Amino acid sequence: MQSQNLTLKPISGFIGAEIQGVDLSQAISDEVVQQIKAALFDYGVIFFRKQNLRPADQIALAERFGEIEVNRFFTPVEGYAQIAEVRKEAHQKHAIGSQWHTDHSYDVAPALGSIFYAVELPPFGGDTAFASMVAAYDHLSDGLKETLDQLKAWHSAMTVFGKNHDNVPPAVLHPIVIRHPETGCKALFVNPVFTTRIDGWTEAESQPLLKYLYEFATQPAFCCRLQWHPGSLAFWDNRITQHLAINDYDGHRRLMHRITLKGRPLSA
Ligand code: SIN
């Protein structure tokens, strides 16, 4: 059981830290779990390098942080229903997640986060970018914060998954500004893939404000970018971040294993 001191290196001003000094293929102590959780909540996304995880190790690791959410829409890794494959083949043009988004914001209880592990990487590119929704909220004017604090928005998986799946859940309503369930920090909770409109507003009325928020929230200063290497692992807090798969490696294969953890309903 590992319980050593971890080293934490922030990688940008508002989001992302690399953690060194832990082998995630081995059992980790409760103390290490608490240290990792604290870093996750503080930095929004944490990275580990040079890991060597079999699917069963990734599942065991995830179970230390919560209950696994089995994805309804993604192809699972053979023999491991808990792990979703995020795959782009050399002949494919489209990459999953290549627009800014928050996973599972269409659920009544949006996911806590995801543990994402590099299995096969292209020779270049295929990075993932992350944006801090805490920094985004903090930097809005007091006037806009006051307005947004009162509003809710609808989220739906229909446009993305509706064509190919008949198990798309009904649209759900979440506050536009949520409080992190553990730290109480306020964060913006809208994203361009799953948010459809502001409650009580039409789509046409909602779009200008939502578009402004998406652009504001993903400005470079609130973002970090992970360059993957074999054995890299990212763990993001889905409630306070958005992420984006950078699709710049046509002609090459990229295969990642994603485990998503169940969250709870979010409140303002
Ligand atoms: C995702 O959106 O979960 C995938 C991100 C990535 O492939 O980098």
Residues whose N, C-alpha, C, O or C-beta is under 5 A from the ligand:
A	BS01	SIN	V86 I96 G97 D127 T128 L244 A245
